[in-house]
Every structure is written in structure tokens, then in C-alpha cells.
């Protein structure tokens, strides 16, 4: 994600998770984080909360 300081635009990668009873929008700093999140969702037993926690931990380690 671009810093908002002095910038006219900010780019945010998103994923819309659709369930029968809810629409959940998740935002990510870059496409790599979003792609990792989506790959994790394809793993059995991994839902959005777990995937987001993994991506969050992974992103902090790489910075």
C-alpha cells in the first residue's frame, strides 16, 4: 500500500469473502499478501481468520 502522506491516491488490494449469511471484505498492503491469503483459504480447515493471522505474521517477519 502506498503511504497516504502527500499522496493523492492509495492502492489497497482486497478480497471479498462471500458466505450465505455475510459478505466480508479483507484488505491487504500488496498483491503478494492477498495472493497468500487466497492460497491459504484453499487449504481445508483454514478460514479467513486463520489465513489473515498467518499473513499478518508472515508480513511482519519479512519487513
C-alpha angles and dihedrals in degrees: 000000000000118000112258092219107116092341121127092206137033123202117215126179113220141190123199111210110201122202131167091256104028148029112216123190118202123191129207136190094232144002092262092061091047092049092050090049091051092047091051090052089060090062113096113254095016114115131180095276094054093041091051091050091051093047090047092052092044093049093051092051093052096051 
